[in-house]
Amino acid sequence: MVPCLQKAKDELVLTLPARLPLLVATALAVTPTLTWACSAGADALTWHGFARFTGFAAAGLFAVSMLLMLRLTWLDRAFRGLGHVYQAHHALGVAGFLLLLVHPLALALGALRVEPAAALRLLWPDPSSKVVFSGWLALLLFLFFFVVTVAQRMPFRRWRRWHRAMGLSYGAMVWHLVTAYRGSVAAGLALGLVTLGVLGFAHRLLAEDPPWRGLRYRITSVRRRGPKVVDLVLEPLDKALRFEAGQFVYLAMRDSPDYRACGESHPYTLTGHPDDPRLRVSVKALGFCTRHVQDVTVGTEAVVQGPFGGLFPPKTQSRPQVWIGGGIGVTPFLGRASIIAADEPSIDIVYCAANEGAALYLEDLRAFARDRSNMRIHTIYEDTDGLPTISAIESRVGSLEGKEFMLAGPPAMIDALRRALRAHGVPASRIHAEEGMAR
Ligand SMILES: Cc1cc2nc3c(=O)[nH]c(=O)nc-3n(C[C@H](O)[C@H](O)[C@H](O)COP(=O)(O)OP(=O)(O)OC[C@H]3O[C@@H](n4cnc5c(N)ncnc54)[C@H](O)[C@@H]3O)c2cc1C
């Protein structure tokens, strides 16, 4: 299958717990369409009616998709992970886009039956008609941003800028709705929904992305772990964050006299115990911002948003678990291992790294396992064992049957392991990862 179609398919297949909120979000999105359909009578069965149906549905789907961009802890909880929220954002956005493509065609087909010249006028962005022009502007902008951000591979930072610029197409769609407004209840509902979407988008841009909103912390310890990895301890300046072991936060450093921050917030896993008011994170230099973080100094202030994360669903705790972490992806297991009691079902931790020297947190994990008879630590080193395969994992942890799998690490590792586990008969509901966080 074409990679971008395969990706769209993967993203539409949300894990089970996230389906109910997705259903609620979709129901909200199609409320204007259904309201219109209930009152349209015979008009609903014409091309013109179909065009309205697709138009209202696209507007509703885009509006709810915009709301699902928000980094809200209650959305994270409802969807069992912020990644699922983003997947739903993406799925509704793509569905809205497809309906938007159909909308002008259905309108033109409707007009064709009455007057062919009118049908042609609809298929051209005629600047003398605000409705037609704004509709085409929205469609062309969506098409442009869709091709640029979805079909093209580009570095993450550039993709994020283009993806945000997609708000312009949303603005054009709002303009189209306003100019096309005819005073019906359905149109009123659609306008209300898209206004909420605009507010959501503005909130994300003005109140969530800038690193000044969130809980204030101060860095009290900076310890270099390896050539590209630094361990930080942060203490609260006001209220301390409450979190569950293995969750993550968005963290942004502020400028200090001897440190210039990158000015962005990024997701990092909390590696400490939830009872400790201090936060611990380990940051590997993987790009622009994380390279900056390597030079952070004690005393620097930071802003924390969260907590987020659905790697350890509550219902999994009664079954034996296999945690597979690749590189810095081992961080959720450092936090989680600290709260495991010795009488819980067995935990096998498989630490995948290039070699022993690169397994920076192996001793930390071994220390946890020393006090817990139910915890075993295994390693798979790429230099000597190759990449993690099912047989390599099985040879270390035993039968995979009846176990829950938590995967954390590079997206490519998670994708490969998920496919291999599924091919080996492990049900999708037993495989957990912070999916949807990577583009
Ligand atoms: C749930 C989660 C937990 C994480 N925990 C840790 C951790 O404990 N320690 C650690 O070192 N790293 C962690 N990461 C990875 C870390 O967030 C990225 O390395 C960092 O965001 C890269 O930013 P950059 O500017 O340095 O690099 P960029 O060049 O901007 O990005 C490098 C890669 O990082 C990813 N990335 C960048 N920004 C984001 C973002 N806002 N959201 C999701 N992915 C992004 C993209 O895949 C991108 O290709 C975690 C990521 C996620 C999603």
The ligand as an SDF file (V2000), in Angstrom:
LIG
                    3D

 53 58  0  0  0  0  0  0  0  0999 V2000
    5.3670   11.0460   24.6060 C   0  0  0  0  0  0  0  0  0  0  0  0
    6.8020   11.4180   24.3650 C   0  0  0  0  0  0  0  0  0  0  0  0
    7.7130   11.3180   25.3840 C   0  0  0  0  0  0  0  0  0  0  0  0
    9.0500   11.6750   25.1750 C   0  0  0  0  0  0  0  0  0  0  0  0
    9.9480   11.5470   26.1970 N   0  0  0  0  0  0  0  0  0  0  0  0
   11.2380   11.8930   25.9890 C   0  0  0  0  0  0  0  0  0  0  0  0
   12.1990   11.8040   27.0440 C   0  0  0  0  0  0  0  0  0  0  0  0
   11.8850   11.4100   28.1690 O   0  0  0  0  0  0  0  0  0  0  0  0
   13.4800   12.1550   26.7680 N   0  0  0  0  0  0  0  0  0  0  0  0
   13.8670   12.5880   25.5240 C   0  0  0  0  0  0  0  0  0  0  0  0
   15.0260   12.8880   25.3390 O   0  0  0  0  0  0  0  0  0  0  0  0
   12.9720   12.6720   24.5140 N   0  0  0  0  0  0  0  0  0  0  0  0
   11.6850   12.3510   24.7150 C   0  0  0  0  0  0  0  0  0  0  0  0
   10.7880   12.4540   23.6870 N   0  0  0  0  0  0  0  0  0  0  0  0
   11.2730   12.9280   22.3820 C   0  0  0  0  0  0  0  0  0  0  0  0
   11.4070   14.4300   22.4150 C   0  0  0  0  0  0  0  0  0  0  0  0
   10.1460   15.0200   22.6360 O   0  0  0  0  0  0  0  0  0  0  0  0
   11.9430   14.9080   21.0660 C   0  0  0  0  0  0  0  0  0  0  0  0
   13.2460   14.4140   20.9440 O   0  0  0  0  0  0  0  0  0  0  0  0
   11.9900   16.4050   20.9920 C   0  0  0  0  0  0  0  0  0  0  0  0
   10.6820   16.9150   20.9470 O   0  0  0  0  0  0  0  0  0  0  0  0
   12.7780   16.7850   19.7600 C   0  0  0  0  0  0  0  0  0  0  0  0
   12.7070   18.1860   19.5700 O   0  0  0  0  0  0  0  0  0  0  0  0
   13.9400   18.9490   18.8880 P   0  0  0  0  0  0  0  0  0  0  0  0
   13.5850   20.3750   18.6700 O   0  0  0  0  0  0  0  0  0  0  0  0
   15.1760   18.6900   19.6570 O   0  0  0  0  0  0  0  0  0  0  0  0
   14.1160   18.2020   17.5160 O   0  0  0  0  0  0  0  0  0  0  0  0
   13.3100   18.3290   16.1750 P   0  0  0  0  0  0  0  0  0  0  0  0
   14.3210   18.3390   15.0910 O   0  0  0  0  0  0  0  0  0  0  0  0
   12.2910   19.4210   16.2390 O   0  0  0  0  0  0  0  0  0  0  0  0
   12.5630   16.9700   16.1620 O   0  0  0  0  0  0  0  0  0  0  0  0
   13.2140   15.7150   16.1300 C   0  0  0  0  0  0  0  0  0  0  0  0
   12.1150   14.6320   16.1830 C   0  0  0  0  0  0  0  0  0  0  0  0
   11.4850   14.6870   17.4740 O   0  0  0  0  0  0  0  0  0  0  0  0
   10.0630   14.5350   17.3500 C   0  0  0  0  0  0  0  0  0  0  0  0
    9.3930   15.7180   17.8980 N   0  0  0  0  0  0  0  0  0  0  0  0
    9.8050   16.9960   17.8680 C   0  0  0  0  0  0  0  0  0  0  0  0
    8.9530   17.8160   18.4900 N   0  0  0  0  0  0  0  0  0  0  0  0
    7.9380   17.0220   18.9180 C   0  0  0  0  0  0  0  0  0  0  0  0
    6.7220   17.2750   19.6060 C   0  0  0  0  0  0  0  0  0  0  0  0
    6.3640   18.4960   19.9860 N   0  0  0  0  0  0  0  0  0  0  0  0
    5.9230   16.2350   19.8680 N   0  0  0  0  0  0  0  0  0  0  0  0
    6.2670   14.9870   19.4820 C   0  0  0  0  0  0  0  0  0  0  0  0
    7.3920   14.6810   18.8340 N   0  0  0  0  0  0  0  0  0  0  0  0
    8.2140   15.6840   18.5510 C   0  0  0  0  0  0  0  0  0  0  0  0
    9.7710   14.3660   15.8770 C   0  0  0  0  0  0  0  0  0  0  0  0
    9.6420   12.9840   15.6010 O   0  0  0  0  0  0  0  0  0  0  0  0
   10.9730   14.9060   15.1860 C   0  0  0  0  0  0  0  0  0  0  0  0
   11.2400   14.2960   13.9640 O   0  0  0  0  0  0  0  0  0  0  0  0
    9.4620   12.1200   23.8910 C   0  0  0  0  0  0  0  0  0  0  0  0
    8.5270   12.2300   22.8640 C   0  0  0  0  0  0  0  0  0  0  0  0
    7.2200   11.8920   23.0940 C   0  0  0  0  0  0  0  0  0  0  0  0
    6.2350   12.0270   21.9850 C   0  0  0  0  0  0  0  0  0  0  0  0
  1  2  1  0
  2  3  1  0
  2 52  2  0
  3  4  2  0
  4  5  1  0
  4 50  1  0
  5  6  2  0
  6  7  1  0
  6 13  1  0
  7  8  2  0
  7  9  1  0
  9 10  1  0
 10 11  2  0
 10 12  1  0
 12 13  2  0
 13 14  1  0
 14 15  1  0
 14 50  1  0
 15 16  1  0
 16 17  1  0
 16 18  1  0
 18 19  1  0
 18 20  1  0
 20 21  1  0
 20 22  1  0
 22 23  1  0
 23 24  1  0
 24 25  2  0
 24 26  1  0
 24 27  1  0
 27 28  1  0
 28 29  2  0
 28 30  1  0
 28 31  1  0
 31 32  1  0
 32 33  1  0
 33 34  1  0
 33 48  1  0
 34 35  1  0
 35 36  1  0
 35 46  1  0
 36 37  1  0
 36 45  1  0
 37 38  2  0
 38 39  1  0
 39 40  1  0
 39 45  2  0
 40 41  1  0
 40 42  2  0
 42 43  1  0
 43 44  2  0
 44 45  1  0
 46 47  1  0
 46 48  1  0
 48 49  1  0
 50 51  2  0
 51 52  1  0
 52 53  1  0
M  END
$$$$
